[in-house]
Amino acid sequence: MYKRPGNFAGGAASALRGGGARAVAPDEPRLPVLMIVHQRQSSPGNVGNWFQASGFPLDIRRPRFGDPLPETLEGHTGAVIFGGPQSANDTDDFIRREIDWISVALREEKPFLGICLGAQMLALHLGGEVGSHPQGCVEMGYYPIRPTADGARLMDWPAQVYQWHREGFSAPGESVLLAEGEEFAQQAFAYRSAYGLQFHPEITHLVMNRWVTRSGYRLVMPGAKPGPGHRQDHMVHGPRQRDWLDRFLRMWAGAPAR
């Protein structure tokens, strides 16, 4: 079930050790980044855009529709598991398979990033829990977050980020809490070279419009922002979120500043 954050201070040093890839020289060939998505029309959005603009090929796979997962990440820069309408608590074979597969990235100390559902999968893999808000609240739209002391030491964070989720996670005690929110207290955490983000920094204006249009019926749920507010807030907060994503992925992938 959903939990308030515990004390993460004891594991902070070890959890953030090796928090990004080794530095990549400007002229060095880039290995592909594994992108795991959960619907046929899913897009890696601004995360995929950043990697392509930075010279990293994309290896997009959909295990839900039969794509295999690699036995090793030796030929990849790292891996990203994106969000989806599923729950990390679902018993579908591909959900269990993805959660178990995270051990490959952790064992090989490759950069791993979980976004929304992907973060919840990482939390479960590490012994945390995933569940609904005790009052049935959701986050859909832009919401404020605040970095913890560990998060602030790592980097600057955007004041508001885009959310679209009904469940939250409790990160395991060996990880480091990096950012907090109001209704869903745990928003970002790190474990060695792995990161989990509850929010959606990959969101583009096009994808946001599709979510608001096709799933607008969900915006009557407690805590959800009205559809027009998503578009208005994106004009204000979207550029700051993209700036943060640029800095975060440079750190994550060991890429030089552009």
C-alpha positions as CSV (number, residue, x, y, z in Angstrom):
1,M,0.0,0.0,0.0
2,Y,0.9,3.7,-0.3
3,K,3.3,4.9,2.5
4,R,4.7,8.2,3.7
5,P,8.5,8.3,3.3
6,G,10.8,6.8,5.8
7,N,14.4,7.6,6.8
8,F,16.7,7.2,3.8
9,A,19.7,9.1,5.2
10,G,21.6,6.0,6.2
11,G,21.9,4.5,2.7
12,A,22.4,7.8,0.8
13,A,26.1,7.4,0.1
14,S,26.0,3.9,-1.2
15,A,22.7,4.3,-3.1
16,L,24.0,7.2,-5.2
17,R,27.4,5.6,-5.8
18,G,27.9,5.4,-9.6
19,G,24.7,7.4,-10.2
20,G,25.4,7.8,-13.9
21,A,27.2,6.3,-16.8
22,R,30.9,6.8,-17.4
23,A,31.7,10.0,-19.3
24,V,31.3,9.6,-23.1
25,A,33.8,11.5,-25.3
26,P,32.2,13.8,-27.8
27,D,33.5,11.7,-30.8
28,E,32.8,8.3,-29.2
29,P,30.2,6.1,-30.9
30,R,27.0,5.9,-28.8
31,L,25.5,2.6,-27.8
32,P,21.7,2.3,-28.2
33,V,19.4,3.0,-25.2
34,L,16.8,0.3,-24.5
35,M,13.3,1.8,-24.4
36,I,10.5,-0.4,-22.9
37,V,7.0,0.8,-23.6
38,H,3.6,-0.7,-22.9
39,Q,1.2,0.2,-25.7
40,R,1.5,-0.1,-29.5
41,Q,1.2,3.7,-29.9
42,S,3.4,4.6,-27.0
43,S,6.2,7.1,-27.7
44,P,9.4,7.7,-25.6
45,G,8.6,11.4,-26.1
46,N,11.1,14.0,-25.0
47,V,13.3,11.3,-23.5
48,G,13.6,9.6,-26.9
49,N,14.0,13.0,-28.6
50,W,16.9,13.9,-26.3
51,F,18.8,10.6,-26.9
52,Q,18.4,10.8,-30.7
53,A,19.5,14.5,-30.7
54,S,22.5,13.5,-28.7
55,G,23.5,10.7,-31.0
56,F,22.2,7.7,-29.1
57,P,20.2,5.1,-31.2
58,L,16.9,3.9,-29.7
59,D,16.1,0.2,-29.2
60,I,12.3,0.3,-28.6
61,R,10.7,-2.8,-27.4
62,R,7.2,-3.8,-26.3
63,P,7.3,-7.0,-24.2
64,R,3.5,-6.8,-23.8
65,F,3.3,-7.7,-27.5
66,G,6.0,-10.3,-27.6
67,D,9.3,-8.4,-27.9
68,P,12.1,-10.2,-26.0
69,L,14.2,-8.5,-23.4
70,P,18.0,-8.7,-23.7
71,E,19.9,-11.1,-21.5
72,T,22.6,-8.5,-21.1
73,L,23.0,-4.7,-21.5
74,E,26.6,-5.0,-22.6
75,G,25.6,-3.6,-26.0
76,H,23.4,-0.8,-24.6
77,T,24.1,2.5,-22.8
78,G,21.3,1.8,-20.4
79,A,17.6,1.1,-20.2
80,V,14.4,3.1,-19.6
81,I,11.0,1.6,-18.6
82,F,8.2,4.0,-19.3
83,G,4.7,4.3,-17.9
84,G,1.4,2.7,-19.0
85,P,-2.2,2.1,-18.0
86,Q,-1.2,-1.1,-16.1
87,S,-0.4,-1.5,-12.4
88,A,3.0,-2.9,-11.2
89,N,0.8,-5.1,-9.0
90,D,-0.8,-6.8,-12.0
91,T,-0.2,-10.5,-12.5
92,D,0.3,-10.3,-16.3
93,D,3.3,-12.3,-17.4
94,F,5.0,-9.3,-19.1
95,I,4.7,-7.2,-16.0
96,R,6.3,-9.9,-13.8
97,R,8.9,-10.4,-16.6
98,E,9.9,-6.7,-16.7
99,I,10.1,-6.4,-12.9
100,D,12.4,-9.5,-12.8
101,W,14.4,-8.2,-15.7
102,I,15.5,-5.1,-13.9
103,S,18.0,-7.3,-12.1
104,V,20.0,-7.3,-15.4
105,A,20.6,-3.5,-15.3
106,L,21.3,-3.5,-11.5
107,R,23.7,-6.5,-11.7
108,E,25.6,-5.0,-14.6
109,E,25.5,-1.5,-13.0
110,K,24.1,0.0,-16.2
111,P,22.1,3.2,-16.0
112,F,18.4,2.4,-15.5
113,L,15.5,4.9,-15.4
114,G,11.9,4.0,-14.4
115,I,9.2,6.5,-15.3
116,C,5.8,6.2,-13.5
117,L,4.9,2.5,-14.0
118,G,8.7,1.9,-14.5
119,A,9.5,3.6,-11.2
120,Q,6.9,1.5,-9.5
121,M,8.4,-1.7,-11.0
122,L,11.8,-0.6,-9.7
123,A,10.4,0.0,-6.3
124,L,8.8,-3.5,-6.2
125,H,12.0,-5.1,-7.5
126,L,13.9,-3.5,-4.6
127,G,11.4,-4.5,-1.9
128,G,9.2,-1.4,-1.8
129,E,5.4,-1.3,-2.2
130,V,3.0,0.1,-4.8
131,G,-0.6,1.1,-4.1
132,S,-3.4,3.7,-4.2
133,H,-3.7,6.9,-2.2
134,P,-5.5,6.2,1.1
135,Q,-8.1,8.9,0.2
136,G,-8.4,7.7,-3.4
137,C,-6.6,10.8,-4.8
138,V,-4.8,10.9,-8.1
139,E,-2.4,13.2,-9.8
140,M,-3.1,14.2,-13.4
141,G,-1.7,17.5,-14.5
142,Y,1.2,19.7,-13.3
143,Y,1.9,19.5,-9.5
144,P,4.7,21.0,-7.3
145,I,7.5,18.8,-6.0
146,R,10.4,19.7,-3.7
147,P,13.8,18.1,-3.6
148,T,15.1,16.5,-0.5
149,A,18.5,17.4,0.9
150,D,20.0,14.5,-1.1
151,G,18.1,15.6,-4.2
152,A,19.2,19.2,-3.9
153,R,22.9,18.1,-3.7
154,L,22.4,16.0,-6.8
155,M,21.0,18.8,-9.0
156,D,18.4,21.5,-9.4
157,W,14.8,20.4,-9.8
158,P,11.8,21.9,-11.6
159,A,9.1,23.5,-9.3
160,Q,6.3,21.6,-11.0
161,V,6.2,18.4,-13.0
162,Y,3.6,16.6,-15.2
163,Q,1.8,13.7,-13.5
164,W,-0.6,11.0,-14.7
165,H,-1.0,8.3,-12.2
166,R,-3.4,6.7,-9.7
167,E,-0.9,4.7,-7.6
168,G,2.3,5.7,-5.8
169,F,5.3,3.8,-4.5
170,S,7.2,3.5,-1.3
171,A,10.9,3.2,-2.2
172,P,12.9,0.6,-0.2
173,G,15.1,1.7,2.6
174,E,18.4,1.2,0.8
175,S,17.5,3.8,-1.8
176,V,17.7,7.5,-1.5
177,L,14.6,9.7,-1.7
178,L,15.4,12.7,-4.0
179,A,12.1,14.5,-4.4
180,E,8.7,14.7,-2.5
181,G,5.2,15.8,-3.3
182,E,2.1,16.6,-1.3
183,E,-0.4,13.9,-1.9
184,F,2.0,11.3,-3.2
185,A,5.0,11.9,-1.0
186,Q,7.6,9.9,-2.8
187,Q,8.3,11.3,-6.3
188,A,11.9,10.4,-7.1
189,F,14.5,8.0,-5.7
190,A,17.9,6.6,-6.6
191,Y,19.5,3.2,-6.0
192,R,23.1,3.1,-7.3
193,S,22.9,3.7,-11.0
194,A,19.1,3.3,-11.1
195,Y,16.5,6.1,-10.8
196,G,12.8,6.1,-10.4
197,L,10.6,9.1,-11.2
198,Q,6.8,9.1,-10.4
199,F,6.3,12.0,-12.8
200,H,6.5,12.2,-16.7
201,P,9.4,14.4,-17.9
202,E,9.1,12.8,-21.3
203,I,5.7,14.4,-21.9
204,T,5.3,16.3,-25.2
205,H,2.4,18.7,-26.0
206,L,1.1,16.2,-28.6
207,V,1.1,13.3,-26.1
208,M,-0.4,15.4,-23.4
209,N,-3.3,16.4,-25.7
210,R,-3.9,12.7,-26.6
211,W,-4.1,11.7,-22.9
212,V,-6.4,14.6,-22.0
213,T,-8.6,13.9,-25.0
214,R,-8.8,10.1,-24.9
215,S,-8.8,9.7,-21.1
216,G,-10.5,12.9,-20.2
217,Y,-13.2,10.9,-18.3
218,R,-10.5,10.3,-15.6
219,L,-10.1,14.0,-14.9
220,V,-13.2,13.9,-12.6
221,M,-11.3,11.8,-10.1
222,P,-10.2,13.4,-6.8
223,G,-7.2,15.5,-7.2
224,A,-7.1,15.6,-11.0
225,K,-6.6,18.9,-12.8
226,P,-9.3,20.0,-15.4
227,G,-8.2,19.4,-19.0
228,P,-7.7,23.0,-20.0
229,G,-5.4,23.5,-17.1
230,H,-3.1,20.8,-18.4
231,R,-2.5,22.8,-21.6
232,Q,-2.2,26.2,-19.9
233,D,0.3,24.8,-17.2
234,H,2.3,23.1,-19.9
235,M,3.1,26.4,-21.5
236,V,4.5,27.7,-18.2
237,H,6.1,24.6,-16.7
238,G,6.9,22.5,-19.8
239,P,10.1,24.4,-20.8
240,R,11.5,24.2,-17.2
241,Q,10.7,20.4,-17.1
242,R,12.5,19.9,-20.4
243,D,15.6,21.9,-19.2
244,W,15.7,19.6,-16.1
245,L,15.4,16.5,-18.3
246,D,18.3,17.7,-20.4
247,R,20.5,18.1,-17.4
248,F,19.3,14.8,-15.8
249,L,19.9,12.7,-19.0
250,R,23.3,14.2,-19.5
251,M,24.2,13.0,-16.0
252,W,22.5,9.7,-16.5
253,A,24.1,8.8,-19.8
254,G,27.5,10.4,-19.1
255,A,27.0,12.7,-22.2
256,P,28.9,16.0,-22.6
257,A,27.0,19.2,-22.5
258,R,25.7,20.3,-25.9
